[in-house]
Amino acid sequence: MYTIKTIGTVALALATGAGAASAAGATHEAKGRIEHLNPRAQHLTVGQQTYRYDPRAMGQGLRRGEQVRVVYREAHGHRYAIKILPAV
């Protein structure tokens, strides 16, 4: 019985770790014009989509109307910007 519990615990730990690694690596990309920018609320709207971002790390020099490329992750029903780059 002890062996079965140990194997079950190890299998659960491996499955959870693999799921977290795949979720952490799933990034998406969007291009568009900045429609709305709110550094206080840490929100950025590109096209029709809203992204959360860190204005201290990524918000320097962003302006409404600017064409950008946003690399983001989805988590807990929100889109979190990882990188905000000029559109090419």
Z-matrix of the N, CA and C atoms (Angstrom, degrees):
N
C 1 1.445
C 2 1.537 1 110.56
N 3 1.326 2 117.08 1 -41.32
C 4 1.456 3 121.40 2 179.14
C 5 1.527 4 110.58 3 -60.65
N 6 1.346 5 116.82 4 -41.05
C 7 1.465 6 121.63 5 -179.87
C 8 1.520 7 110.79 6 -63.03
N 9 1.314 8 117.96 7 -41.07
C 10 1.464 9 121.95 8 -179.83
C 11 1.523 10 110.07 9 -64.66
N 12 1.334 11 117.94 10 -42.48
C 13 1.461 12 121.17 11 178.40
C 14 1.527 13 110.95 12 -64.32
N 15 1.315 14 116.74 13 -40.70
C 16 1.464 15 120.71 14 179.50
C 17 1.520 16 110.87 15 -64.33
N 18 1.331 17 116.84 16 -45.43
C 19 1.464 18 121.16 17 179.28
C 20 1.528 19 109.77 18 -63.39
N 21 1.317 20 117.37 19 -40.97
C 22 1.462 21 121.23 20 178.38
C 23 1.519 22 112.08 21 -63.22
N 24 1.318 23 116.71 22 -41.43
C 25 1.462 24 121.31 23 178.93
C 26 1.524 25 111.28 24 -65.68
N 27 1.318 26 117.07 25 -43.22
C 28 1.466 27 121.22 26 179.17
C 29 1.531 28 109.83 27 -65.52
N 30 1.315 29 118.01 28 -42.25
C 31 1.465 30 121.18 29 179.26
C 32 1.523 31 110.96 30 -63.60
N 33 1.326 32 116.98 31 -41.19
C 34 1.459 33 120.96 32 178.31
C 35 1.527 34 111.11 33 -64.39
N 36 1.318 35 117.09 34 -42.49
C 37 1.472 36 121.15 35 178.82
C 38 1.521 37 111.08 36 -63.18
N 39 1.320 38 117.29 37 -41.88
C 40 1.468 39 120.26 38 178.73
C 41 1.516 40 111.15 39 -66.68
N 42 1.313 41 118.00 40 -42.22
C 43 1.469 42 121.15 41 179.97
C 44 1.522 43 111.28 42 -65.39
N 45 1.317 44 117.16 43 -40.68
C 46 1.461 45 121.24 44 179.18
C 47 1.519 46 110.87 45 -66.83
N 48 1.311 47 117.49 46 -41.76
C 49 1.465 48 121.25 47 178.57
C 50 1.515 49 111.90 48 -65.01
N 51 1.312 50 117.12 49 -40.33
C 52 1.465 51 120.43 50 179.04
C 53 1.520 52 110.80 51 -67.39
N 54 1.323 53 117.11 52 -38.31
C 55 1.462 54 120.46 53 178.17
C 56 1.514 55 111.66 54 -66.42
N 57 1.306 56 117.68 55 -40.96
C 58 1.464 57 121.28 56 179.07
C 59 1.517 58 110.94 57 -66.96
N 60 1.319 59 117.41 58 -38.23
C 61 1.461 60 120.19 59 179.57
C 62 1.518 61 110.89 60 -66.72
N 63 1.321 62 118.13 61 -39.84
C 64 1.459 63 119.45 62 -179.80
C 65 1.519 64 110.74 63 -71.46
N 66 1.321 65 118.33 64 -34.55
C 67 1.456 66 120.85 65 178.60
C 68 1.527 67 110.95 66 -69.92
N 69 1.323 68 116.95 67 -36.20
C 70 1.455 69 120.46 68 -179.41
C 71 1.519 70 111.41 69 -70.37
N 72 1.320 71 118.10 70 -27.47
C 73 1.448 72 120.96 71 -176.71
C 74 1.515 73 114.39 72 -89.60
N 75 1.330 74 118.57 73 -7.57
C 76 1.460 75 121.42 74 -176.48
C 77 1.522 76 110.23 75 -80.08
N 78 1.319 77 116.71 76 101.39
C 79 1.459 78 120.62 77 177.44
C 80 1.517 79 109.25 78 -113.58
N 81 1.312 80 115.21 79 154.53
C 82 1.458 81 122.53 80 179.39
C 83 1.521 82 107.84 81 -128.33
N 84 1.309 83 115.66 82 167.28
C 85 1.457 84 120.23 83 -178.46
C 86 1.518 85 109.49 84 -136.84
N 87 1.327 86 116.04 85 141.13
C 88 1.456 87 121.94 86 177.86
C 89 1.524 88 108.94 87 -138.33
N 90 1.320 89 115.89 88 146.40
C 91 1.463 90 121.66 89 176.93
C 92 1.509 91 108.57 90 -123.36
N 93 1.315 92 115.48 91 147.32
C 94 1.453 93 119.30 92 176.94
C 95 1.513 94 112.28 93 166.19
N 96 1.310 95 113.83 94 -173.11
C 97 1.460 96 122.13 95 -178.56
C 98 1.532 97 108.90 96 -96.76
N 99 1.326 98 116.54 97 139.86
C 100 1.466 99 120.97 98 177.01
C 101 1.530 100 107.63 99 -70.99
N 102 1.328 101 116.26 100 115.65
C 103 1.457 102 121.67 101 179.68
C 104 1.524 103 111.45 102 -91.68
N 105 1.326 104 116.40 103 -36.16
C 106 1.462 105 120.91 104 -178.03
C 107 1.528 106 108.46 105 -146.23
N 108 1.319 107 116.55 106 141.58
C 109 1.450 108 122.01 107 -178.33
C 110 1.526 109 108.15 108 -138.07
N 111 1.335 110 117.61 109 121.07
C 112 1.454 111 121.57 110 -179.43
C 113 1.534 112 109.22 111 -133.30
N 114 1.336 113 117.68 112 92.52
C 115 1.464 114 120.52 113 -179.27
C 116 1.528 115 113.57 114 -63.82
N 117 1.322 116 118.30 115 -32.50
C 118 1.472 117 120.01 116 179.60
C 119 1.519 118 111.59 117 -64.81
N 120 1.319 119 117.15 118 -43.41
C 121 1.467 120 121.01 119 179.57
C 122 1.526 121 111.74 120 -87.58
N 123 1.325 122 116.99 121 -4.20
C 124 1.462 123 124.18 122 179.50
C 125 1.527 124 111.62 123 59.16
N 126 1.349 125 115.91 124 43.41
C 127 1.454 126 121.43 125 178.18
C 128 1.522 127 110.16 126 -123.89
N 129 1.306 128 114.23 127 146.58
C 130 1.457 129 123.09 128 179.34
C 131 1.525 130 106.70 129 -137.21
N 132 1.331 131 117.83 130 130.32
C 133 1.456 132 121.10 131 178.44
C 134 1.517 133 108.38 132 -111.61
N 135 1.320 134 115.19 133 122.26
C 136 1.461 135 122.61 134 176.77
C 137 1.519 136 106.00 135 -119.01
N 138 1.348 137 115.38 136 117.56
C 139 1.461 138 118.81 137 -174.70
C 140 1.518 139 108.74 138 66.00
N 141 1.320 140 117.39 139 -120.35
C 142 1.461 141 122.04 140 178.82
C 143 1.531 142 112.63 141 -107.60
N 144 1.334 143 117.99 142 2.77
C 145 1.467 144 122.04 143 -175.53
C 146 1.525 145 111.17 144 -105.74
N 147 1.322 146 115.70 145 140.56
C 148 1.464 147 121.67 146 178.56
C 149 1.523 148 109.32 147 -106.56
N 150 1.320 149 115.86 148 137.26
C 151 1.463 150 123.35 149 -178.80
C 152 1.516 151 109.07 150 -125.57
N 153 1.318 152 117.00 151 144.02
C 154 1.456 153 121.84 152 171.31
C 155 1.522 154 107.28 153 -89.89
N 156 1.317 155 116.83 154 143.07
C 157 1.459 156 120.55 155 -179.54
C 158 1.515 157 109.82 156 -151.06
N 159 1.319 158 116.22 157 164.60
C 160 1.458 159 122.68 158 177.12
C 161 1.528 160 107.75 159 -97.65
N 162 1.331 161 118.63 160 106.20
C 163 1.466 162 120.03 161 -176.44
C 164 1.519 163 114.14 162 -64.27
N 165 1.333 164 118.03 163 -25.25
C 166 1.471 165 119.68 164 178.23
C 167 1.512 166 111.43 165 -72.33
N 168 1.327 167 117.02 166 -33.67
C 169 1.459 168 120.51 167 -177.43
C 170 1.528 169 112.39 168 -90.04
N 171 1.329 170 117.86 169 -37.46
C 172 1.463 171 120.51 170 -172.62
C 173 1.519 172 114.08 171 -121.20
N 174 1.306 173 118.55 172 -10.23
C 175 1.453 174 120.64 173 -170.51
C 176 1.510 175 116.34 174 -86.43
N 177 1.310 176 118.45 175 0.22
C 178 1.454 177 120.60 176 -177.42
C 179 1.522 178 110.50 177 -69.70
N 180 1.302 179 116.49 178 120.04
C 181 1.452 180 121.04 179 174.74
C 182 1.520 181 114.99 180 84.34
N 183 1.305 182 119.44 181 5.77
C 184 1.462 183 120.54 182 177.49
C 185 1.519 184 109.41 183 -78.23
N 186 1.334 185 115.61 184 138.90
C 187 1.453 186 121.05 185 -179.14
C 188 1.524 187 109.74 186 -136.23
N 189 1.315 188 115.43 187 148.67
C 190 1.458 189 120.93 188 176.59
C 191 1.533 190 109.27 189 -63.39
N 192 1.336 191 116.72 190 136.36
C 193 1.454 192 121.61 191 -179.63
C 194 1.519 193 114.06 192 93.97
N 195 1.321 194 116.86 193 -10.70
C 196 1.463 195 121.98 194 -179.23
C 197 1.528 196 110.63 195 -75.53
N 198 1.345 197 116.74 196 140.59
C 199 1.460 198 122.10 197 175.64
C 200 1.523 199 108.76 198 -81.65
N 201 1.340 200 116.83 199 126.25
C 202 1.463 201 121.17 200 -177.91
C 203 1.522 202 110.98 201 -135.68
N 204 1.325 203 113.37 202 164.53
C 205 1.463 204 122.78 203 172.04
C 206 1.517 205 106.06 204 -120.48
N 207 1.341 206 116.89 205 124.58
C 208 1.462 207 122.19 206 -176.45
C 209 1.524 208 108.55 207 -111.86
N 210 1.322 209 116.36 208 124.41
C 211 1.463 210 122.58 209 172.01
C 212 1.525 211 104.95 210 -100.47
N 213 1.340 212 116.14 211 124.58
C 214 1.456 213 119.50 212 -173.13
C 215 1.524 214 112.20 213 -142.33
N 216 1.334 215 114.43 214 166.21
C 217 1.462 216 123.54 215 173.68
C 218 1.517 217 108.30 216 -122.99
N 219 1.313 218 116.53 217 147.85
C 220 1.460 219 121.13 218 174.88
C 221 1.517 220 109.03 219 -101.78
N 222 1.330 221 116.12 220 130.79
C 223 1.463 222 121.51 221 178.08
C 224 1.521 223 109.06 222 -155.06
N 225 1.309 224 116.20 223 134.68
C 226 1.457 225 122.91 224 176.03
C 227 1.527 226 112.52 225 55.51
N 228 1.323 227 117.06 226 35.76
C 229 1.455 228 121.30 227 177.59
C 230 1.515 229 114.97 228 79.25
N 231 1.321 230 118.24 229 9.43
C 232 1.465 231 121.92 230 179.28
C 233 1.518 232 109.71 231 -125.16
N 234 1.325 233 115.11 232 158.72
C 235 1.460 234 121.65 233 173.80
C 236 1.526 235 107.26 234 -105.01
N 237 1.331 236 116.52 235 124.00
C 238 1.462 237 122.35 236 -178.65
C 239 1.526 238 109.01 237 -110.02
N 240 1.337 239 116.84 238 117.15
C 241 1.458 240 121.60 239 -179.79
C 242 1.525 241 109.84 240 -71.16
N 243 1.329 242 114.89 241 130.09
C 244 1.463 243 120.91 242 176.44
C 245 1.523 244 108.96 243 -96.72
N 246 1.334 245 115.47 244 -42.97
C 247 1.457 246 122.09 245 178.83
C 248 1.526 247 108.76 246 -138.28
N 249 1.315 248 115.99 247 141.53
C 250 1.460 249 122.05 248 172.19
C 251 1.522 250 105.88 249 -123.69
N 252 1.323 251 115.38 250 112.68
C 253 1.460 252 121.70 251 -174.02
C 254 1.529 253 110.15 252 -121.02
N 255 1.330 254 117.95 253 155.81
C 256 1.467 255 119.93 254 174.47
C 257 1.537 256 109.47 255 -64.87
N 258 1.323 257 116.27 256 140.28
C 259 1.473 258 120.19 257 179.18
C 260 1.515 259 109.00 258 -72.49
N 261 1.324 260 114.84 259 140.44
C 262 1.469 261 120.44 260 -179.51
C 263 1.501 262 109.03 261 -113.44
